[in-house]
């Protein structure tokens, strides 16, 4: 597992945990987005999924995303994933 940083056009930096199978790629990628209603839950809750899929030949990226908060509409968060 490797933690990587990424950002969108607005420059807000987020992190993702990338699990890769052994061997040479390319590998199909599964993007894991945790639940939590845009206000809670961390990408770490999908860690076991990443391990499982990597063992079965898939790359798996479990991503963090911008959370909703007071004064920040949900639609802004949804547009960032």
C-alpha positions as CSV (number, residue, x, y, z in Angstrom):
1,X,0.0,0.0,0.0
2,X,1.2,3.4,-0.9
3,X,-0.3,6.8,0.1
4,X,-0.4,9.3,-2.7
5,X,-1.6,12.9,-2.8
6,X,-3.8,14.4,-5.5
7,X,-5.6,17.7,-6.1
8,X,-8.3,19.1,-8.3
9,X,-8.4,22.4,-10.2
10,X,-8.9,24.4,-7.0
11,X,-5.7,23.0,-5.6
12,X,-7.2,21.4,-2.5
13,X,-4.9,18.4,-1.7
14,X,-6.4,15.1,-0.8
15,X,-4.9,11.7,-0.2
16,X,-5.5,8.2,-1.5
17,X,-4.2,4.8,-0.5
18,X,-3.2,2.8,-3.6
19,X,-3.0,-1.0,-3.4
20,X,-1.3,-2.7,-6.4
21,X,-1.1,-6.4,-7.2
22,X,2.3,-8.0,-7.5
23,X,3.8,-8.2,-11.0
24,X,3.8,-6.0,-14.0
25,X,0.6,-4.0,-14.9
26,X,-1.4,-2.6,-16.3
27,X,-4.1,-3.6,-13.8
28,X,-7.8,-2.7,-13.8
29,X,-8.5,-0.1,-11.2
30,X,-11.3,0.0,-8.6
31,X,-11.9,3.4,-7.0
32,X,-13.1,3.1,-3.4
33,X,-15.1,6.0,-2.0
34,X,-16.2,5.5,1.6
35,X,-19.6,6.4,2.8
36,X,-20.4,8.8,5.6
37,X,-22.8,11.3,4.2
38,X,-19.9,13.7,3.1
39,X,-19.2,14.5,6.8
40,X,-17.4,11.6,8.3
41,X,-15.5,8.4,7.6
42,X,-11.9,8.1,6.5
43,X,-10.4,6.3,3.6
44,X,-8.9,3.8,6.0
45,X,-12.2,2.0,6.5
46,X,-11.6,0.5,3.1
47,X,-8.1,-0.8,3.8
48,X,-9.1,-4.5,3.9
49,X,-10.9,-4.1,0.6
50,X,-7.7,-2.7,-1.0
51,X,-5.7,-5.7,0.3
52,X,-8.4,-8.2,-0.9
53,X,-8.6,-6.8,-4.5
54,X,-4.8,-6.4,-4.8
55,X,-4.5,-10.1,-4.0
56,X,-7.0,-10.9,-6.7
57,X,-5.3,-8.9,-9.5
58,X,-6.9,-5.5,-9.2
59,X,-5.4,-2.1,-8.3
60,X,-7.5,-0.4,-5.6
61,X,-7.4,3.3,-4.7
62,X,-9.4,4.3,-1.6
63,X,-9.7,8.0,-1.7
64,X,-10.3,10.8,0.8
65,X,-12.6,13.6,-0.5
66,X,-13.6,17.1,0.6
67,X,-16.1,16.9,3.5
68,X,-19.2,19.0,3.9
69,X,-19.2,21.5,6.7
70,X,-21.2,24.5,7.9
71,X,-21.6,27.0,5.1
72,X,-20.3,24.6,2.4
73,X,-23.1,23.1,0.3
74,X,-23.1,19.4,-0.3
75,X,-23.2,20.0,-4.1
76,X,-19.7,21.5,-3.9
77,X,-18.4,18.4,-2.3
78,X,-20.1,16.0,-4.7
79,X,-18.5,17.8,-7.6
80,X,-15.1,17.1,-6.3
81,X,-15.1,13.3,-6.3
